[in-house]
Amino acid sequence: MFRTALRRYPASTRVLAFPKSGLPPSGAQPTPAERPSDVPDSISFEHKPVPAEVADKFEPIVNDMSKAAPEDAPVEEPKATTTTPAPLEPPAADAIPDKPDLSSLPSLDIDPGMPASIAEPNTSSGGDQNAGGKERTGARAKHSMSSIDRRWRTMRRLALAGSLVGGGIGAWYLANKDEPGMNDAGSAWERFKNNASELTDYFNKPAFDKLLPDPLPAPHQRPYTLLVDLDGMLVASSWDRTHGWRTAKRPGVDYFLAYLSQFYEIVLFTSQPLYTAMPVAEKLDPFQAYLPYKLYRESTRYIKGKIVKDLSYLNRDLSKVILLDTNPEHAALQPENCIIMPKWEGQAGDHGLVDYIPFLESIGIFQPPDVRPIIKAYEGKNIPIEYAQREAERKQAAIEEWEREHGGALVGAGAGSSWLSKAFSGLGGKAAQKPTQPMTYLEQKRAQAQKLYQEEQEYWRQNADEIKRLMEEDRQKQMAEMKGSLMGMMPFGQSASGASPAEGQAQPGK
């Protein structure tokens, strides 16, 4: 009941119903919680009532040894009296104030319009400053670092030192490393830049260091290599809503590939990916007779945001390599080996590809030791027209020279005799005739190449069906071998005894 009353009224309005003496009633027994644990239950706590006139002037003295009773004073035993304590009553209604007195509490009123006044820290006293006169920030001093922090700091310093040493060793290696084939590497800085660029271009290089296999032994290997592009040069692709994607073959492309294959190792080098260019290449050369090698996007390089065909990866002598392309960016690394021709957009009746045959044919016939000076001589010119003019001039010069040597000669019975025989040659000999001019070396070789081309085309026409059958058999054989090799790698490809399924079926027949 007493505790309930304390909870119901606030601390400021609680009025304890104790006597003025401040002590509980004399007959009240202490609760088990108030009673010391070492006091037996037989001892009663009775308090002698204090007179009223004494209670008003009573001041409790705690542990006042100055007024202690003499040792020989008799000790009076407390008399056991039984008194009933007065029940606790709630305070009267008028004793409870309407509003508690909060004047003694700290003020919590905050005026938003008033600026907050925060007392500045006292920096005048020396206790709030360090020895240098700066305020303390609460951070620990260096000497207060833990052992783990010191260990991590040491490890970071060692890692930094190791990276610096490793970087220095790597820079020294790149500055003194000589790439194979570099005759004049230049200074150490030039070697460092070249070798560092090689490292950074690792993912921009072709998949293989050698894009073509080693050349065949003579006479099977052609003396020159001709690289041709696909889209815009040999074919043209277009798309419309009616037919979708369509690919047109350029006029004269079959003759171009078949005829020049006598002089060149023709390689298809396109920037298109394999899965789009390979079906078109198979249509151009179904017998794989004119395009023995094909290079796709995977064989190109990506330099400064542009696709480049690096001829140094071909595994061929660049003095005998010609790149025939329609995009100058593809020949950014070796422009001296490249011939840029106009792009074909699919126009009917085009003969731009065939017009380049005489120029390329002459290189294959005369076989110069280096094709790059020849390509340089035709730089910026229309090669078919320019070469036709030069060939016509050489032909005219050869005719004039022959005329000077054989212009007065006659062919007949009196040819080569004296003037007398010449005078009477018309009486008994044949009529005088002028000798026939022989063909030039270029014309003779061209006639032989044309005859060989016609014989080869006749052979393909007569044996096309047989060649297709052999090619299909070879393809089926390769597929079977590939399937057998894949099955052999599977765990179920072998029987429990370790023999293949074919061997297990053959055993009962023995």
Summary of the structure (lengths in Angstrom):
residues: 510
radius of gyration: 57.5
end to end distance: 110.6
largest distance: 199.9
contacts: 1065
relative contact order: 0.05
helix: 43%
strand: 9%
